[in-house]
Amino acid sequence: VLLSKNKSADEKKKILEEEFGIAMTKTIEKEAEEMFDYGDYVEEMGRREGKREGIITSLKNLIKNANMPLEQAMAVLEIPEKDRPMYAVELKQ
């Protein structure tokens, strides 16, 4: 319930009150909202990690299959300059 993206914060609070018998005091309400925010954070981190892994796979494929230097592969994928050192380090491991 707390981590669901399909329900608003108010809907989640109502479910906690009605279905789980949790009275929404100011303290509980604040903690619940922090948990809602944490759910959004975890989801965003998962998205970023998936994107990073996809980019690494694409870079490896360009380097291996197209005999492309790393810098050229990063340019082809339009990886921002600020992110390139991170991928360079990742691929050298």
Backbone torsions as a table, in degrees:
resi	resn	phi	psi	omega
1	VAL	NA	-48.5	-174.7
2	LEU	-66.5	-31.7	-175.4
3	LEU	-97.0	-0.5	-178.1
4	SER	-65.7	134.9	176.1
5	LYS	-89.8	-8.3	-175.5
6	ASN	-86.7	-3.7	-177.6
7	LYS	-128.1	146.0	177.8
8	SER	-75.6	167.3	178.2
9	ALA	-59.7	-40.8	179.4
10	ASP	-64.4	-39.6	178.4
11	GLU	-64.6	-41.1	179.4
12	LYS	-63.1	-43.0	178.9
13	LYS	-62.3	-41.4	-179.7
14	LYS	-63.4	-42.4	178.2
15	ILE	-63.0	-43.5	178.6
16	LEU	-59.9	-39.6	-179.9
17	GLU	-71.4	-51.6	-171.2
18	GLU	-79.4	-42.4	-175.1
19	GLU	-90.3	-28.2	-176.6
20	PHE	-112.9	-1.8	176.8
21	GLY	65.8	30.1	-179.7
22	ILE	-98.1	114.4	179.5
23	ALA	-71.8	132.9	-177.9
24	MET	-85.8	80.3	172.8
25	THR	-76.1	170.0	178.6
26	LYS	-59.4	-41.3	-178.9
27	THR	-65.4	-48.3	-179.9
28	ILE	-64.0	-41.0	179.7
29	GLU	-61.5	-43.3	178.9
30	LYS	-63.2	-45.1	179.8
31	GLU	-64.8	-39.4	178.3
32	ALA	-63.0	-43.4	179.2
33	GLU	-63.4	-35.9	176.0
34	GLU	-64.6	-37.9	177.7
35	MET	-68.0	-37.8	176.6
36	PHE	-60.5	-45.5	179.2
37	ASP	-62.7	-39.4	179.6
38	TYR	-63.3	-39.2	177.3
39	GLY	-60.2	-41.9	177.0
40	ASP	-63.4	-41.3	179.6
41	TYR	-61.6	-47.4	-178.9
42	VAL	-61.8	-42.5	178.9
43	GLU	-62.4	-45.0	179.5
44	GLU	-62.8	-41.8	179.1
45	MET	-63.6	-38.3	177.1
46	GLY	-63.8	-40.9	177.3
47	ARG	-62.7	-45.0	-179.3
48	ARG	-63.9	-41.3	-179.8
49	GLU	-64.5	-41.7	178.0
50	GLY	-62.5	-41.0	178.4
51	LYS	-65.0	-43.4	179.7
52	ARG	-60.8	-45.1	179.9
53	GLU	-64.3	-37.6	177.4
54	GLY	-64.2	-40.6	178.5
55	ILE	-65.9	-42.6	179.5
56	ILE	-61.8	-43.6	178.0
57	THR	-61.7	-43.8	179.1
58	SER	-63.2	-42.2	177.7
59	LEU	-61.9	-45.7	179.6
60	LYS	-60.0	-41.1	-179.7
61	ASN	-66.1	-41.8	178.5
62	LEU	-65.3	-41.7	-179.9
63	ILE	-64.6	-46.0	-176.5
64	LYS	-75.5	-51.5	-171.0
65	ASN	-85.5	-26.0	179.7
66	ALA	-108.9	6.0	-178.3
67	ASN	48.4	44.4	-175.3
68	MET	-98.3	135.2	174.0
69	PRO	-63.1	153.2	-177.3
70	LEU	-53.9	-47.7	-177.9
71	GLU	-60.3	-40.6	179.1
72	GLN	-67.5	-40.7	178.9
73	ALA	-61.6	-40.6	178.7
74	MET	-66.9	-35.1	177.7
75	ALA	-67.5	-41.8	179.7
76	VAL	-61.4	-40.9	179.7
77	LEU	-81.1	-1.4	179.6
78	GLU	56.0	44.0	176.7
79	ILE	-74.8	128.7	-179.6
80	PRO	-57.3	143.5	-179.4
81	GLU	-51.6	-40.8	-176.8
82	LYS	-65.7	-23.1	-178.6
83	ASP	-93.6	-14.6	-174.0
84	ARG	-61.5	-41.2	178.4
85	PRO	-60.0	-37.1	179.2
86	MET	-61.1	-45.4	-179.4
87	TYR	-69.7	-35.8	178.1
88	ALA	-61.2	-44.5	178.6
89	VAL	-64.8	-43.6	-178.7
90	GLU	-60.3	-40.7	-176.8
91	LEU	-78.6	-17.2	179.3
92	LYS	-85.1	-7.8	-178.8
93	GLN	-79.5	NA	NA
